[in-house]
């Protein structure tokens, strides 16, 4: 996953409080253009619409992630079925007696019972890792769902393959030679 988000991922700023929770915001540094849907789809293993069932846990391997069970409703890229685990960078953490919500700025933790368009990569550590901020688009209604589906189907038809994946493939073929 090093190609998805650069090494400087957790640039943290803590300054807000809500109900006893302090918020720690971070900025994500990407190795691709996240505002170009074609590149976003190109880095993804799966692009799909899914409904969040529940938060199922957290992991700190290799960094803090909140895990959610998600019912796959419709695929754009990939062929997921049933319920999958989606990992979102960040989550709640207790540090020295204070509770912090650590999130990438402008990203919110997924909400149970909400439907999203997900852009994910299979994680080396299990589950499907969201692209921070850009990989979980809330679907407001059926019209919004249709618009997002059409937008990402077009992007998939014109996807720009990930340079990260090409580098790994080249390294693997060189090792076999």
C-alpha positions, 0 to 999 in steps of 0.5 A: 500500500505504500503507493496509495498514500505517501510516507508522510500520511499522519501530519496531525493537528489536534484542536477540536473537542466534542463531547469529551473527544478530541479530534486529531486531523491529518493530511493524506499525501497521495502518489496519484491524482485523487481528483481524477476519477480515472486514476482513482479507479486505476489504483482500486481493486474494487469500486462498488456500492455498499451499505454499511451494516456495522462497525466491527472493530479496529486494528493498528496493523500497520496503523489505526484503522476502523473496520466495518462490515459492508453489504455489497449491493452493486459492483463497478470494478471487481466482483465482490459479493455478500458482506465484506470488511472495509477498513478506514484509516483512523478511528478512536484511540485513548492516549494518556486518558484522553479519547481522540478521534483520529481522521484524515481531514475532510473524511468522516467515519462511515455511518451504519445504515448508510450507503456509499460508493466505495473505492478500495484496494485489497489490504495486505493486512486483511479487508478492503482499504478505503482511499482516504477522503475520496474512497467513500462517497455517501449516496444521498438518494436513488438519483445520487446513486445513479449519478455516482454509478454512471460517473464511475462506470465512465471512469472505469471505461477510461481508467488510468492504470496505477503506476504503483501496480506497474512497478510491482509487476516489473519488479516481479518479472525481473525477479523471475528472470 
